[in-house]
Amino acid sequence: MSPEQYVQDKAAKSGSSFYYAFLFLPAQRRAAITAFYAFCREVDDVVDEIQDTGVAATKLAWWRKEAAGAFAGQPQHPVMQALLPHCATFDIRLSHLNAVIDGCQMDLEQTRYLDYPGLQRYCHLVAGVVGEVAANIFGHTQPETTAYAHKLGQAMQLTNIIRDVGDDARRGRIYLPISELQQFDVKAHEILLRTRPWGYSERFSALMKFQAQRAHQLYDEAFALLPDADRRAQKPGLMMANIYRALLREIEAENFRVLEQRISLTPLRKLLIALRTQWTGR
């Protein structure tokens, strides 16, 4: 299997909303974002699939060494072999890859966030930086587009956090800031146990509405930052944003029943949202 086929399979099998946006890109940009996304998936899978934290830490260290070796001209893993040819063209730097690894390292080292600024740091590494790289690959002419992409990445990460409260609890993780759990009188052990009858109480609903409002605000702020001159080039990012925001609204419509189920959009709905964005440019 070629490196290009490896990263294509990695992206396709993930079932991610990102995959639908990739379909509309020119070949070189599509190859670059697919390889970069495959790198992010490989690193993220280390944390999600390896239960022994020592083994996971060793694997992340290996990826850090592999990334450095690739930028020194010696890529070994098919993901790095597929990604490296695009790095100079689209200004993908070793610091970008290390930031993603740093974010995954945080997942190994902590399972709680005391406050929102602490969570913002995590979102910056695993999503804001990813947004910046994606914006570089999609193409832009204005510096404001980088700020747009970073904020949009954070909005989508907050949407992921809202969607995955139950899944994360099964892994012993809570990304909702402790200070905000206290603000709404929701106990950490309640989330971890995911028990009824408290599970969908007014307290939990109020907490989740607060989280959703913050995510919506970030989406609005991000869209306001995108210059008209770069809107056409950034259509793939807008596709992803529209898919994620539709997911957020679906979660809201389901009254945040995220403790016992993982709310998602069908592949057809994602494709239709991507097509609509392609046609309208918004």
CORVEN-V412121 format. One record per residue. N is the residue number from 1. RES is the residue in one small letter. PHI is phi in whole degrees, 0 to 359 (999 if undefined). BURIAL is b if it has 16 or more other C-alpha atoms within 10 Angstrom, else e. Layout:
n:N res:RES phi:PHI burial:BURIAL
n:N res:RES phi:PHI burial:BURIAL
This chain:
n:1 res:m phi:999 burial:e
n:2 res:s phi:285 burial:e
n:3 res:p phi:303 burial:b
n:4 res:e phi:296 burial:b
n:5 res:q phi:290 burial:e
n:6 res:y phi:300 burial:e
n:7 res:v phi:289 burial:b
n:8 res:q phi:297 burial:b
n:9 res:d phi:295 burial:e
n:10 res:k phi:298 burial:b
n:11 res:a phi:291 burial:b
n:12 res:a phi:294 burial:e
n:13 res:k phi:287 burial:e
n:14 res:s phi:292 burial:e
n:15 res:g phi:70 burial:e
n:16 res:s phi:288 burial:e
n:17 res:s phi:297 burial:b
n:18 res:f phi:300 burial:b
n:19 res:y phi:302 burial:b
n:20 res:y phi:290 burial:b
n:21 res:a phi:287 burial:b
n:22 res:f phi:297 burial:b
n:23 res:l phi:299 burial:e
n:24 res:f phi:265 burial:b
n:25 res:l phi:271 burial:b
n:26 res:p phi:300 burial:e
n:27 res:a phi:306 burial:e
n:28 res:q phi:293 burial:e
n:29 res:r phi:293 burial:b
n:30 res:r phi:297 burial:b
n:31 res:a phi:296 burial:b
n:32 res:a phi:292 burial:b
n:33 res:i phi:290 burial:b
n:34 res:t phi:295 burial:b
n:35 res:a phi:294 burial:b
n:36 res:f phi:295 burial:b
n:37 res:y phi:297 burial:b
n:38 res:a phi:299 burial:b
n:39 res:f phi:300 burial:b
n:40 res:c phi:299 burial:b
n:41 res:r phi:293 burial:e
n:42 res:e phi:301 burial:b
n:43 res:v phi:291 burial:b
n:44 res:d phi:295 burial:b
n:45 res:d phi:296 burial:e
n:46 res:v phi:303 burial:b
n:47 res:v phi:285 burial:b
n:48 res:d phi:282 burial:e
n:49 res:e phi:252 burial:e
n:50 res:i phi:256 burial:e
n:51 res:q phi:283 burial:e
n:52 res:d phi:283 burial:e
n:53 res:t phi:295 burial:e
n:54 res:g phi:295 burial:e
n:55 res:v phi:295 burial:e
n:56 res:a phi:296 burial:b
n:57 res:a phi:297 burial:b
n:58 res:t phi:296 burial:e
n:59 res:k phi:293 burial:b
n:60 res:l phi:296 burial:b
n:61 res:a phi:298 burial:e
n:62 res:w phi:296 burial:e
n:63 res:w phi:295 burial:b
n:64 res:r phi:296 burial:b
n:65 res:k phi:292 burial:e
n:66 res:e phi:296 burial:b
n:67 res:a phi:297 burial:b
n:68 res:a phi:297 burial:b
n:69 res:g phi:296 burial:e
n:70 res:a phi:296 burial:b
n:71 res:f phi:290 burial:e
n:72 res:a phi:271 burial:e
n:73 res:g phi:97 burial:e
n:74 res:q phi:230 burial:e
n:75 res:p phi:288 burial:b
n:76 res:q phi:251 burial:e
n:77 res:h phi:280 burial:e
n:78 res:p phi:302 burial:b
n:79 res:v phi:296 burial:b
n:80 res:m phi:289 burial:b
n:81 res:q phi:295 burial:b
n:82 res:a phi:282 burial:b
n:83 res:l phi:278 burial:b
n:84 res:l phi:306 burial:b
n:85 res:p phi:299 burial:e
n:86 res:h phi:260 burial:b
n:87 res:c phi:295 burial:b
n:88 res:a phi:292 burial:e
n:89 res:t phi:299 burial:e
n:90 res:f phi:247 burial:b
n:91 res:d phi:55 burial:e
n:92 res:i phi:269 burial:b
n:93 res:r phi:252 burial:e
n:94 res:l phi:301 burial:e
n:95 res:s phi:299 burial:e
n:96 res:h phi:296 burial:b
n:97 res:l phi:294 burial:b
n:98 res:n phi:295 burial:b
n:99 res:a phi:296 burial:b
n:100 res:v phi:297 burial:b
n:101 res:i phi:297 burial:b
n:102 res:d phi:301 burial:b
n:103 res:g phi:296 burial:b
n:104 res:c phi:293 burial:b
n:105 res:q phi:298 burial:b
n:106 res:m phi:300 burial:e
n:107 res:d phi:297 burial:b
n:108 res:l phi:282 burial:b
n:109 res:e phi:262 burial:e
n:110 res:q phi:210 burial:e
n:111 res:t phi:242 burial:e
n:112 res:r phi:221 burial:b
n:113 res:y phi:232 burial:b
n:114 res:l phi:296 burial:e
n:115 res:d phi:210 burial:e
n:116 res:y phi:295 burial:e
n:117 res:p phi:304 burial:e
n:118 res:g phi:295 burial:e
n:119 res:l phi:293 burial:b
n:120 res:q phi:301 burial:b
n:121 res:r phi:299 burial:e
n:122 res:y phi:298 burial:b
n:123 res:c phi:297 burial:b
n:124 res:h phi:301 burial:b
n:125 res:l phi:287 burial:b
n:126 res:v phi:270 burial:b
n:127 res:a phi:224 burial:b
n:128 res:g phi:298 burial:b
n:129 res:v phi:296 burial:b
n:130 res:v phi:299 burial:b
n:131 res:g phi:298 burial:b
n:132 res:e phi:296 burial:b
n:133 res:v phi:296 burial:b
n:134 res:a phi:300 burial:b
n:135 res:a phi:298 burial:b
n:136 res:n phi:298 burial:b
n:137 res:i phi:289 burial:b
n:138 res:f phi:295 burial:b
n:139 res:g phi:109 burial:b
n:140 res:h phi:204 burial:b
n:141 res:t phi:240 burial:e
n:142 res:q phi:246 burial:e
n:143 res:p phi:296 burial:e
n:144 res:e phi:297 burial:e
n:145 res:t phi:294 burial:b
n:146 res:t phi:295 burial:b
n:147 res:a phi:296 burial:b
n:148 res:y phi:301 burial:b
n:149 res:a phi:294 burial:b
n:150 res:h phi:295 burial:b
n:151 res:k phi:292 burial:b
n:152 res:l phi:296 burial:b
n:153 res:g phi:301 burial:b
n:154 res:q phi:294 burial:b
n:155 res:a phi:298 burial:b
n:156 res:m phi:292 burial:b
n:157 res:q phi:293 burial:b
n:158 res:l phi:297 burial:b
n:159 res:t phi:297 burial:b
n:160 res:n phi:301 burial:e
n:161 res:i phi:297 burial:b
n:162 res:i phi:297 burial:b
n:163 res:r phi:298 burial:b
n:164 res:d phi:261 burial:b
n:165 res:v phi:305 burial:b
n:166 res:g phi:292 burial:b
n:167 res:d phi:300 burial:b
n:168 res:d phi:294 burial:b
n:169 res:a phi:299 burial:b
n:170 res:r phi:296 burial:e
n:171 res:r phi:264 burial:e
n:172 res:g phi:80 burial:e
n:173 res:r phi:249 burial:b
n:174 res:i phi:226 burial:b
n:175 res:y phi:269 burial:b
n:176 res:l phi:296 burial:b
n:177 res:p phi:301 burial:b
n:178 res:i phi:302 burial:b
n:179 res:s phi:300 burial:e
n:180 res:e phi:277 burial:b
n:181 res:l phi:300 burial:b
n:182 res:q phi:296 burial:e
n:183 res:q phi:302 burial:e
n:184 res:f phi:255 burial:b
n:185 res:d phi:58 burial:e
n:186 res:v phi:257 burial:b
n:187 res:k phi:271 burial:e
n:188 res:a phi:300 burial:b
n:189 res:h phi:292 burial:e
n:190 res:e phi:294 burial:e
n:191 res:i phi:293 burial:b
n:192 res:l phi:296 burial:b
n:193 res:l phi:279 burial:e
n:194 res:r phi:52 burial:b
n:195 res:t phi:264 burial:e
n:196 res:r phi:269 burial:e
n:197 res:p phi:271 burial:e
n:198 res:w phi:292 burial:e
n:199 res:g phi:316 burial:b
n:200 res:y phi:241 burial:b
n:201 res:s phi:288 burial:e
n:202 res:e phi:298 burial:e
n:203 res:r phi:297 burial:b
n:204 res:f phi:294 burial:b
n:205 res:s phi:299 burial:b
n:206 res:a phi:295 burial:b
n:207 res:l phi:299 burial:b
n:208 res:m phi:287 burial:b
n:209 res:k phi:298 burial:b
n:210 res:f phi:298 burial:e
n:211 res:q phi:295 burial:b
n:212 res:a phi:294 burial:b
n:213 res:q phi:298 burial:e
n:214 res:r phi:297 burial:e
n:215 res:a phi:297 burial:b
n:216 res:h phi:301 burial:b
n:217 res:q phi:298 burial:e
n:218 res:l phi:293 burial:b
n:219 res:y phi:301 burial:b
n:220 res:d phi:298 burial:e
n:221 res:e phi:295 burial:b
n:222 res:a phi:296 burial:b
n:223 res:f phi:300 burial:b
n:224 res:a phi:292 burial:e
n:225 res:l phi:277 burial:b
n:226 res:l phi:287 burial:b
n:227 res:p phi:292 burial:b
n:228 res:d phi:302 burial:e
n:229 res:a phi:297 burial:e
n:230 res:d phi:252 burial:b
n:231 res:r phi:299 burial:b
n:232 res:r phi:295 burial:b
n:233 res:a phi:295 burial:b
n:234 res:q phi:270 burial:b
n:235 res:k phi:307 burial:b
n:236 res:p phi:300 burial:b
n:237 res:g phi:294 burial:b
n:238 res:l phi:294 burial:b
n:239 res:m phi:300 burial:b
n:240 res:m phi:299 burial:b
n:241 res:a phi:298 burial:b
n:242 res:n phi:294 burial:b
n:243 res:i phi:294 burial:b
n:244 res:y phi:294 burial:b
n:245 res:r phi:290 burial:b
n:246 res:a phi:298 burial:b
n:247 res:l phi:298 burial:b
n:248 res:l phi:300 burial:b
n:249 res:r phi:292 burial:e
n:250 res:e phi:295 burial:b
n:251 res:i phi:297 burial:b
n:252 res:e phi:298 burial:b
n:253 res:a phi:296 burial:e
n:254 res:e phi:273 burial:e
n:255 res:n phi:56 burial:e
n:256 res:f phi:58 burial:b
n:257 res:r phi:277 burial:b
n:258 res:v phi:258 burial:b
n:259 res:l phi:282 burial:b
n:260 res:e phi:250 burial:e
n:261 res:q phi:214 burial:e
n:262 res:r phi:251 burial:e
n:263 res:i phi:287 burial:b
n:264 res:s phi:212 burial:e
n:265 res:l phi:261 burial:e
n:266 res:t phi:289 burial:e
n:267 res:p phi:305 burial:e
n:268 res:l phi:296 burial:e
n:269 res:r phi:295 burial:e
n:270 res:k phi:299 burial:b
n:271 res:l phi:296 burial:b
n:272 res:l phi:294 burial:e
n:273 res:i phi:295 burial:b
n:274 res:a phi:298 burial:b
n:275 res:l phi:295 burial:b
n:276 res:r phi:298 burial:e
n:277 res:t phi:294 burial:b
n:278 res:q phi:299 burial:b
n:279 res:w phi:285 burial:e
n:280 res:t phi:269 burial:e
n:281 res:g phi:78 burial:e
n:282 res:r phi:222 burial:b
